[in-house]
Amino acid sequence: MRPAGPIRRSAFAACQMRAAQPAPAGMPRRARSRYTHPMSRIDTFEAMLARGPDNEMLRFSLGNAYLAEDRPSEAGKHLARAVELKPDYSAAWKQLGRALAASGEPNAALEAFESGRRAAESNGDKQTAKEIAVFSRRVRRQLAEQEPPGSP
């Protein structure tokens, strides 16, 4: 019987959490090895992609990992593939818009946000629709600041 409390994390998630923490001082070498994960999240997901079938969740996870590493152009490629595989994947559209905005493509980001908004509304995903609205406002504000004074 599982104890009451928070949901158990997967072994991979637990390993990732430990890898982010330094090993406690005085810990035996054998126990210390679990605090260092040999592969990064990107390496893990790339290996999964090379091994198995291509799917939208794997592409979404890989795109998020690249975004977390501040590599938006690589993230955009995988997130674009995720929405190609599943066009109503609103979370992937949101992240694709963020990646495009970070890559310096604000107009493409706005298009992705609009597609994501439509997908979120059709899925009934109100939280994602709100987040998309916030991100698209930021991009529009950046575009307005870039326009030279006196332009229409």
C-alpha positions in Angstrom: 0.0 0.0 0.0 1.3 3.4 -1.0 1.6 6.0 1.8 -0.7 9.0 1.7 0.9 12.2 0.5 2.2 13.6 -2.7 2.2 11.5 -5.9 5.4 9.5 -6.4 7.6 11.0 -9.1 9.0 8.8 -11.8 12.5 7.6 -11.4 13.7 9.9 -14.2 12.1 13.0 -12.5 13.6 12.0 -9.2 17.0 11.6 -10.8 16.7 15.0 -12.5 15.8 16.6 -9.2 18.8 15.0 -7.4 21.1 16.1 -10.3 20.1 19.7 -9.6 21.2 19.4 -6.0 24.7 19.0 -4.8 25.5 15.8 -3.0 25.6 16.2 0.8 29.1 16.5 2.3 30.4 13.3 3.8 28.2 11.1 1.6 29.7 7.7 0.6 30.9 7.6 -3.1 28.4 4.9 -4.0 25.4 7.0 -2.8 26.8 10.2 -4.4 26.6 8.7 -7.9 22.8 9.1 -8.0 23.2 12.9 -7.7 24.9 13.2 -11.1 22.8 12.2 -14.1 25.1 11.2 -17.1 22.7 12.6 -19.7 20.9 15.9 -20.0 17.2 16.1 -20.7 18.0 17.0 -24.3 20.3 14.0 -24.8 17.7 11.7 -23.3 14.9 13.0 -25.5 17.1 13.0 -28.6 18.0 9.4 -27.9 14.3 8.5 -27.5 13.6 10.2 -30.8 16.4 8.3 -32.5 15.2 5.0 -31.0 11.5 5.1 -31.4 8.5 6.5 -33.1 8.0 10.2 -33.6 5.1 11.6 -31.6 3.8 15.0 -30.5 4.6 14.5 -26.8 8.2 13.6 -27.4 8.6 16.6 -29.7 6.9 18.9 -27.2 9.2 17.6 -24.4 12.2 18.1 -26.6 11.2 21.6 -27.5 10.6 22.5 -23.9 14.0 21.2 -23.0 15.6 23.3 -25.7 13.7 26.4 -24.5 14.8 25.7 -20.9 18.4 25.7 -22.2 17.8 29.0 -24.0 18.0 27.5 -27.5 14.9 28.8 -29.1 15.7 28.0 -32.7 16.2 24.3 -32.0 13.0 24.4 -29.8 11.0 25.9 -32.6 11.9 23.0 -35.0 10.6 20.4 -32.6 7.6 22.4 -31.4 6.6 23.0 -35.1 6.8 19.3 -35.6 4.6 18.7 -32.5 1.8 20.9 -33.9 2.2 19.3 -37.3 1.6 15.9 -35.7 -1.3 17.2 -33.6 -2.7 20.5 -34.8 -5.0 21.0 -31.8 -2.1 20.7 -29.2 -2.6 24.2 -27.7 0.3 23.9 -25.2 2.7 23.2 -28.1 1.3 26.2 -30.0 2.0 28.4 -27.0 5.5 27.1 -26.6 6.1 27.5 -30.4 5.0 31.1 -30.1 7.4 31.7 -27.3 10.3 30.0 -29.2 9.6 32.1 -32.3 9.4 35.3 -30.2 12.7 34.5 -28.6 14.2 33.8 -32.0 13.3 37.3 -33.2 10.3 36.3 -35.3 7.5 38.2 -33.7 5.1 38.0 -36.6 5.4 34.3 -36.8 5.0 34.1 -33.0 1.7 36.0 -33.2 0.5 33.6 -35.9 1.4 30.6 -33.6 -0.3 32.3 -30.7 -3.5 32.8 -32.7 -3.5 29.1 -33.8 -2.9 28.1 -30.2 -5.7 30.3 -29.0 -8.1 28.7 -31.5 -7.0 25.2 -30.5 -7.3 26.1 -26.8 -10.8 27.4 -27.2 -11.9 24.4 -29.2 -10.5 22.1 -26.5 -12.0 24.1 -23.7 -8.5 24.8 -22.3 -9.1 28.2 -20.7 -5.8 28.4 -18.8 -3.7 28.0 -21.9 -5.9 30.5 -23.7 -5.2 33.0 -21.0 -1.5 32.3 -21.1 -1.4 32.7 -24.8 -3.2 36.1 -24.5 -0.5 37.3 -22.1 2.3 36.2 -24.3 0.8 37.7 -27.5 0.2 41.0 -25.7 3.9 41.1 -24.8 4.9 40.4 -28.4 2.6 43.1 -29.7 4.0 45.5 -27.2 7.5 44.7 -28.4 6.5 45.3 -32.0 4.9 48.6 -31.1 8.1 49.7 -29.3 10.2 48.8 -32.4 8.2 50.9 -34.8 9.9 54.3 -35.5 8.1 57.4 -34.3 5.7 58.9 -36.7 4.9 55.7 -38.5 1.2 54.8 -39.0 
